[in-house]
Amino acid sequence: MSLPILVAGGGIGGLAAALGLARQGFAVTVLEKAAAMGEVGAGIQLGPNAFHAFDWLGIGETARAMAIHIDRLRLMDAMTAAEICHIDLGEAFRARFGAPYAVIHRGDLHGVFLQGCRGSDRITLRTSAEVVGYEQDASGVIATLATGEKLRGRALIGADGLWSKVRRQLVGDGPPRVSGHTTYRSVIPTERMPETLRWNAATLWAGPKCHIVHYPLQGWKAFNLVVTCHNDAAAPVAGKPVPAEEVLAGFGHVHPLARSIIHQGSDWKLWVLCDRDPVENWVEDRVALLGDAAHPTLQYLAQGACMAMEDAVCLAQTLAAHQGEVAPALAAYQAARLLRTARVQLQSRAVGDHVYHPAGAHAALRNSIMAAKTQAEWQDTLAWLYAGPKETTR
């Protein structure tokens, strides 16, 4: 019996990798450090490139049925409450990119992958199994768990997130970069969202050193609220409960209509945003990184999970194309993914600074440039991202 491919991490990226590898005939063991399989967070945006990955992984219909297919991406001026521009996500957009744009609860999406993995006889799921290191030789990899247990596999895929232990050994580039931006998240019942703002859109209110995002979730039962400000936070924080007064403190300068959205939130939790600089190598012979372990990005292009799913598809395809020859397959996987993911990392930073958060003349210039674009021009601008890895910007 051949050795399984070991996947460190049971989040969206790790489960997508397991599902893709299993569909190509590989045995996979997923090693998740938590005591139960689950996903922390609320809403997530899914560009057309995510749906191409879903389709290849065999879960496209399930994902489409569970997601809310929004009509627009709306950019609002948080200082004036006027619309700057919007991107129509209707028939022309879907025809151009071959798939919709949608939003979904992160837990629901994780559940789709988890159901798919549990339905495969090639996938073994283990919890309370944190990978803390590895050794490798010509015939395989030995993963060491936090318990001291050692597991042998034909390859190890580090899908263990921003604080990846596999990355720590493979790349050794220290802790993540702290952006100084703090995000607060809440989910509210739809009836608490101001009726005039219950848009079937992913809406972003852009203001000086801050922005507000909202969109419907779970069959319009709730709205996802995400608000972000520059407060020069110096240390990483994840999921810390905070009072509403702390959230509002960063938004006293914006229009009352924009601020009124924050007043509807409750049970707020705080994250200090972190990413890393792109690196040129996240593969070492039989060990590779995937998703946030390889190329963690800020949220400003809404592409973190999408990139992990693209990684998963590419990984499975390259291993199959190389007939299970691990080292050359992983080298090909990295070569295929490196520049695209680096571009997402760097452009996510740029969007935060130059589109979402400027003030004064910088903001006025943004408004003028973005308002002048036609829908066809917006599609051309976004082609490199939403059409997937094969199409480049025109």
Secondary structure, DSSP 8 states (H G I E B T S, - for coil): ----EEEE--SHHHHHHHHHHHHTT--EEEE-SSSS-----SEEEE-HHHHHHHHHHT-HHHHHHHSEE-SEEEEEETTT--EEEEEE-SHHHHHHHSS--EEEEHHHHHHHHHHHHHT-TTEEEESS--EEEEEEETTEEEEEETTS-EEEESEEEE---TT-HHHHHHT---S-EEEEEEEEEEEEEGGGS-GGG--SEEEEEEETTEEEEEEEETTTTEEEEEEEEE----S--EEEE--HHHHHGGGTTS-HHHHHHHHT--S-EEEEEEE----S--EETTEEE-GGGT----GGGS-HHHHHHHHHHHHHHHHHHTTT-HHHHHHHHHHHHHHHHHHHHHHHHHHIIIIIS--HHHHHHHHHHHHT--HHHHHHHHHHHHT-TT----
